[in-house]
Amino acid sequence: MNWLYRQRAALEKQLFPARAQRWRRWKQHDPANATAIDHALLAEFLHRHVRLMPDGSSRVAYGEVPPADVDRLDRYLSICAALPISSYNRAEQFAFWANVYNAATVRLVLAHYPLASIRRIGLVPIWLGGGPWNRAVITVEGFALSLNDIEHRVLRRNWRDPLIHFAVNCASLGCPSLRRVPFSGVGLNAQLDAAARAFVNSPRGVRFEPDGIGVCSIYAWFREDFGDSDAGIVSHLQRYAASPLAERLAQMPRVVGHHYDWHLNDAASAPS
């Protein structure tokens, strides 16, 4: 990456912890527990308000959400807060945390809508650490957790799986799409693979520049999760790339920059 791209990545990394942070308390799980968590309330909300775009991405019709469906989302988060999540198996836990992150993010946007970007939510300017990621959004098993806690201290720390970044949605056009159905413990690996393939094979994941490839800023912010090298990033891309992207990556494997669109993933602003 050239100097300008490195400087921008360094600035934006201040929004999120680049390294997964230790919180061993959330390693607890019960592999013998086959109970499935009910995400029906979230499923109803997503089905009603997530719109699929012609390019394969999704947007949320925030402006069309009635009070009854805001209450539905609140009830879902309240049910999640009451679950003894440490007693579930790992797949159910992963799906739980990803769904809670996404539901809490949508709820935050609804509480401040209309707005142009989720980065506008916060008590201080974004360059001073503002934004919604460090405020508590849910209390689980007596612990108050923020969005950063869920992503970086629970998911990234305990799963060490780069596909986490395709599961959580930060309400921006540049990030992997919010699914129209919640994640579930059953079939979780296939769901994550599908999310990664959809993103990698879109312009949000990879763009070709004259002297190399531009990748989503997720690969710069969380470089360590993708092998901590350009080669590791390209290897990840090749794993999920379909033809002809795979062939082009083989011919031009040099990462020269990154991109991200922080505009809100609002269906109201979608091209007609």
Helices and strands as residue ranges (DSSP letters): H 3-12, G 13-15, G 24-27, H 40-49, E 50-52, E 58-60, G 62-64, H 67-81, G 85-87, H 90-112, G 118-120, G 126-128, E 136-140, E 143-146, H 147-148, I 149-155, H 156-159, G 162-166, H 188-200, E 206-209, E 212-216, H 218-221, G 223-226, H 230-240, H 245-251, E 255-259, G 267-269
